[in-house]
Amino acid sequence: MDANILDDLTNVPILSELSKEELELVAPYWQYLVVEAGEIIFSEGDPADAIYYVLEGELIIYKDNEGAIPLELAHVTSHQFFGEQAVLEDSIRSGTLQSSQPSCLLVLSKEGFYEILEKHTHVGVILLKGIARYLSLQLRETTGQYVAICER
């Protein structure tokens, strides 16, 4: 097992409740993805088949805008997640992901996620709780932004 990946996983928020032994169980399911500036990681309409965590770098998720300037959906930076819904549902990507600078990501495929759930149920439950906690925080942030806009 790659010692670096184990070290990097200790800083991933959705894995924060896992013990060292539990992290060692899930580490083989995660892979590094290193991309150059301008590289497209996935395109709008592609199968949603992985969750990503940004170790370093910046990426932009955008939606095509029928020949006009693409609509930026999200700006993703170091220590942020995206694609977490992909492991929970069968869907397609709602936008295109492109790196705006050289970036290093950790990737957990949907297949790897479900294998963790099947082979290491206790760890899978903790992982699901971590994803639920992250989604809840995202929803709270979005709600706060919506309220701020409505109060203008």
N, C-alpha and C positions, 0 to 999 in steps of 0.2 A: 504494500500500500504506500502511496505517495505521502510522505510526512508533511509536505507543504499543504496538500489539500486538507489534511486533518487540522492543521493550524488555521487555515483560512475558514474552515467550517465552524470553528469555535466562535467566530465573530458574526455569524449569520443569525439575525434576530429570530427567525422562525425555529431555529435549532437551539435556542438559548437554554431550554429546559432539559436538554439531553446530557447525560453523563459522558465522561470520556469513552467508556466502553460502548455506549449507545452510538456515539459519533463514529467510532471505529466500524460499527455495523453498517452505517449509512454512507460512509465515505466512498466506498467503491461505486456507488450509484451516481455520484457527481463527477462531472468532467469540466476541465478548463476549456474556455473558448477565447482565443486571442484574436482581435480584429484590428485592422488598420482604419485610419480616418476615412470616412466616406463609404465604408463597406456596408452592404445591406445584409442583415442577419436573417430576416424573413420579410415576406411581402404580404400586403393586404390580400386576404383570401386564402393564404396558405393554411394547412391544418395547424390548429393550436395544439402543440405536442410537447411543450416543455415549460418549465419555470426557470427564470434567470435571476441571478444576483450579481450586481455590478461590484467587483472588487476595486477596480480603478477605471476611470474614464468617464465619458459622457456619450449619451445616445439620445436620439430623437425618435419618437413614435409619431408618424404623421399619416394622414388620410389623403388619398388622391382627391382632387377637387375639380374634376371634369375639365382639364386643360388649364385651369387657373393655378395660382400659387397653392401648393399643398397646405392643408390645414394641420397645424401642429397640435397633436393630442396630448403629448406629455414630453417632458424633458427629464431624462433619467440620468442620475449621477451616482458617484461612488456610494456604496452601502444602501442602495435601493433595490427593490424587487420589481419585477414585472412578469406577466404571464402566469401569475398564480392561479387565475381562474382556469387556465388551460388544463391543469391537472385534475380539476374538479368536474369538468363538463366536456362534452364532445362539441367542439365548435371550430370556427375558422378565425384567423387573425383579423381583427377589426382595423388594423393599420399596418404600415410598413415600419420596420425598425432599422435605423441607419446610425452608424457610429459617427459622431461629430469630431472625435479625436481617437487616437489609439486607445483601446480598451481591453480589459481582461475581465471575463465573466465566469461565474460558476453556473453550470447547467444541470438540471435534473429533468430527465425525460419523463413523460407521462408513464411509460412502461416501467421505468425504474421506481417511480413513485408507487405504482400499484404493486410492484414486487415487494417493496418495503412493507406495505400494508399487509400483504399475504404472508410473508416470511417472518416479519418482526412486528406483530400486531401492536404490542405495547409502544414501541417506538413510533409506529405509524400513527397511533392515536395522539401522541405528543406532537408529531409533525402536523397533523390536522389542526390541533389546537393552536399551534403557532401560526398557521395560515389563517385560521379564523380570527385570531387576535390582530394580525396584520390587516386583514380586510376590514375589520371593525374600526381600526384606527384610520384607515383610508376613508371610510364612510363618514366618520366624525369630522375629518378634515374637509371633505367635500360639502357636508352639511353646513359647517361654519362658513365656508366660502360663499355658499348659496345665500345664507342669511345676511352676510355682509353686503352682497350685491342687492338683495331685496330692500335693505335698509337705506340705500342711497337715494 
